[in-house]
């Protein structure tokens, strides 16, 4: 259970999946992504907000 909590906490802290795989000692990134990292609805909503903010910033700057 602690490893699942650690993996999920890494995800929520913004640690990329490849780094989380290394920190957890998994040889296969699918183990990290599909078994240990648990994503909640709130995580999806936060990601959608980040994507929206990103595209809003590049449109306002005129870079596309």
PyMOL CGO cylinders between C-alpha atoms (Angstrom):
from pymol import cmd
from pymol.cgo import CYLINDER

trace = [
    CYLINDER, 0.00, 0.00, 0.00, 2.88, 2.38, 0.78, 0.3, 1, 1, 1, 1, 1, 1,
    CYLINDER, 2.88, 2.38, 0.78, 4.34, 1.91, -2.72, 0.3, 1, 1, 1, 1, 1, 1,
    CYLINDER, 4.34, 1.91, -2.72, 0.96, 2.77, -4.29, 0.3, 1, 1, 1, 1, 1, 1,
    CYLINDER, 0.96, 2.77, -4.29, 0.70, 5.90, -2.12, 0.3, 1, 1, 1, 1, 1, 1,
    CYLINDER, 0.70, 5.90, -2.12, 4.28, 6.87, -3.04, 0.3, 1, 1, 1, 1, 1, 1,
    CYLINDER, 4.28, 6.87, -3.04, 3.65, 6.42, -6.77, 0.3, 1, 1, 1, 1, 1, 1,
    CYLINDER, 3.65, 6.42, -6.77, 0.41, 8.39, -6.64, 0.3, 1, 1, 1, 1, 1, 1,
    CYLINDER, 0.41, 8.39, -6.64, 2.05, 11.15, -4.58, 0.3, 1, 1, 1, 1, 1, 1,
    CYLINDER, 2.05, 11.15, -4.58, 4.86, 11.42, -7.14, 0.3, 1, 1, 1, 1, 1, 1,
    CYLINDER, 4.86, 11.42, -7.14, 2.25, 11.82, -9.88, 0.3, 1, 1, 1, 1, 1, 1,
    CYLINDER, 2.25, 11.82, -9.88, 0.34, 14.49, -7.97, 0.3, 1, 1, 1, 1, 1, 1,
    CYLINDER, 0.34, 14.49, -7.97, 3.60, 16.33, -7.24, 0.3, 1, 1, 1, 1, 1, 1,
    CYLINDER, 3.60, 16.33, -7.24, 4.25, 16.56, -10.98, 0.3, 1, 1, 1, 1, 1, 1,
    CYLINDER, 4.25, 16.56, -10.98, 7.05, 14.01, -11.19, 0.3, 1, 1, 1, 1, 1, 1,
    CYLINDER, 7.05, 14.01, -11.19, 7.17, 12.58, -14.70, 0.3, 1, 1, 1, 1, 1, 1,
    CYLINDER, 7.17, 12.58, -14.70, 6.35, 8.91, -15.17, 0.3, 1, 1, 1, 1, 1, 1,
    CYLINDER, 6.35, 8.91, -15.17, 9.84, 7.89, -16.29, 0.3, 1, 1, 1, 1, 1, 1,
    CYLINDER, 9.84, 7.89, -16.29, 11.38, 9.37, -13.13, 0.3, 1, 1, 1, 1, 1, 1,
    CYLINDER, 11.38, 9.37, -13.13, 8.72, 7.70, -10.97, 0.3, 1, 1, 1, 1, 1, 1,
    CYLINDER, 8.72, 7.70, -10.97, 9.52, 4.39, -12.68, 0.3, 1, 1, 1, 1, 1, 1,
    CYLINDER, 9.52, 4.39, -12.68, 13.19, 4.83, -11.75, 0.3, 1, 1, 1, 1, 1, 1,
    CYLINDER, 13.19, 4.83, -11.75, 12.43, 5.84, -8.16, 0.3, 1, 1, 1, 1, 1, 1,
    CYLINDER, 12.43, 5.84, -8.16, 10.13, 2.85, -7.68, 0.3, 1, 1, 1, 1, 1, 1,
    CYLINDER, 10.13, 2.85, -7.68, 12.64, 0.47, -9.27, 0.3, 1, 1, 1, 1, 1, 1,
    CYLINDER, 12.64, 0.47, -9.27, 10.27, -0.83, -11.95, 0.3, 1, 1, 1, 1, 1, 1,
    CYLINDER, 10.27, -0.83, -11.95, 11.81, -2.33, -15.08, 0.3, 1, 1, 1, 1, 1, 1,
    CYLINDER, 11.81, -2.33, -15.08, 8.59, -1.79, -17.04, 0.3, 1, 1, 1, 1, 1, 1,
    CYLINDER, 8.59, -1.79, -17.04, 6.95, 1.64, -17.10, 0.3, 1, 1, 1, 1, 1, 1,
    CYLINDER, 6.95, 1.64, -17.10, 3.55, -0.02, -17.50, 0.3, 1, 1, 1, 1, 1, 1,
    CYLINDER, 3.55, -0.02, -17.50, 3.91, -1.37, -13.96, 0.3, 1, 1, 1, 1, 1, 1,
    CYLINDER, 3.91, -1.37, -13.96, 4.32, 2.18, -12.68, 0.3, 1, 1, 1, 1, 1, 1,
    CYLINDER, 4.32, 2.18, -12.68, 1.50, 3.62, -14.79, 0.3, 1, 1, 1, 1, 1, 1,
    CYLINDER, 1.50, 3.62, -14.79, -1.12, 0.91, -14.68, 0.3, 1, 1, 1, 1, 1, 1,
    CYLINDER, -1.12, 0.91, -14.68, -0.70, -0.73, -11.29, 0.3, 1, 1, 1, 1, 1, 1,
    CYLINDER, -0.70, -0.73, -11.29, 0.93, 1.69, -8.85, 0.3, 1, 1, 1, 1, 1, 1,
    CYLINDER, 0.93, 1.69, -8.85, -0.26, 5.14, -9.91, 0.3, 1, 1, 1, 1, 1, 1,
    CYLINDER, -0.26, 5.14, -9.91, -3.90, 5.82, -9.07, 0.3, 1, 1, 1, 1, 1, 1,
    CYLINDER, -3.90, 5.82, -9.07, -5.60, 8.75, -10.78, 0.3, 1, 1, 1, 1, 1, 1,
    CYLINDER, -5.60, 8.75, -10.78, -8.75, 10.33, -9.38, 0.3, 1, 1, 1, 1, 1, 1,
    CYLINDER, -8.75, 10.33, -9.38, -11.34, 12.55, -11.08, 0.3, 1, 1, 1, 1, 1, 1,
    CYLINDER, -11.34, 12.55, -11.08, -9.75, 15.55, -9.41, 0.3, 1, 1, 1, 1, 1, 1,
    CYLINDER, -9.75, 15.55, -9.41, -6.41, 14.69, -11.07, 0.3, 1, 1, 1, 1, 1, 1,
    CYLINDER, -6.41, 14.69, -11.07, -8.08, 14.68, -14.48, 0.3, 1, 1, 1, 1, 1, 1,
    CYLINDER, -8.08, 14.68, -14.48, -9.75, 18.03, -13.79, 0.3, 1, 1, 1, 1, 1, 1,
    CYLINDER, -9.75, 18.03, -13.79, -6.44, 19.54, -12.67, 0.3, 1, 1, 1, 1, 1, 1,
    CYLINDER, -6.44, 19.54, -12.67, -4.77, 18.29, -15.85, 0.3, 1, 1, 1, 1, 1, 1,
    CYLINDER, -4.77, 18.29, -15.85, -7.53, 19.78, -17.98, 0.3, 1, 1, 1, 1, 1, 1,
    CYLINDER, -7.53, 19.78, -17.98, -7.03, 23.12, -16.20, 0.3, 1, 1, 1, 1, 1, 1,
    CYLINDER, -7.03, 23.12, -16.20, -3.28, 23.00, -16.88, 0.3, 1, 1, 1, 1, 1, 1,
    CYLINDER, -3.28, 23.00, -16.88, -3.84, 22.27, -20.56, 0.3, 1, 1, 1, 1, 1, 1,
    CYLINDER, -3.84, 22.27, -20.56, -6.35, 25.11, -20.80, 0.3, 1, 1, 1, 1, 1, 1,
    CYLINDER, -6.35, 25.11, -20.80, -3.97, 27.52, -19.04, 0.3, 1, 1, 1, 1, 1, 1,
    CYLINDER, -3.97, 27.52, -19.04, -1.11, 26.48, -21.34, 0.3, 1, 1, 1, 1, 1, 1,
    CYLINDER, -1.11, 26.48, -21.34, -3.07, 27.06, -24.54, 0.3, 1, 1, 1, 1, 1, 1,
    CYLINDER, -3.07, 27.06, -24.54, -4.47, 30.29, -23.17, 0.3, 1, 1, 1, 1, 1, 1,
    CYLINDER, -4.47, 30.29, -23.17, -0.96, 31.56, -22.49, 0.3, 1, 1, 1, 1, 1, 1,
    CYLINDER, -0.96, 31.56, -22.49, 0.39, 30.77, -25.96, 0.3, 1, 1, 1, 1, 1, 1,
    CYLINDER, 0.39, 30.77, -25.96, -2.64, 32.30, -27.67, 0.3, 1, 1, 1, 1, 1, 1,
    CYLINDER, -2.64, 32.30, -27.67, -2.28, 35.50, -25.61, 0.3, 1, 1, 1, 1, 1, 1,
    CYLINDER, -2.28, 35.50, -25.61, 1.40, 35.77, -26.49, 0.3, 1, 1, 1, 1, 1, 1,
    CYLINDER, 1.40, 35.77, -26.49, 0.72, 35.10, -30.16, 0.3, 1, 1, 1, 1, 1, 1,
    CYLINDER, 0.72, 35.10, -30.16, 2.88, 31.98, -30.35, 0.3, 1, 1, 1, 1, 1, 1,
    CYLINDER, 2.88, 31.98, -30.35, 1.18, 29.06, -32.11, 0.3, 1, 1, 1, 1, 1, 1,
]
cmd.load_cgo(trace, "trace")
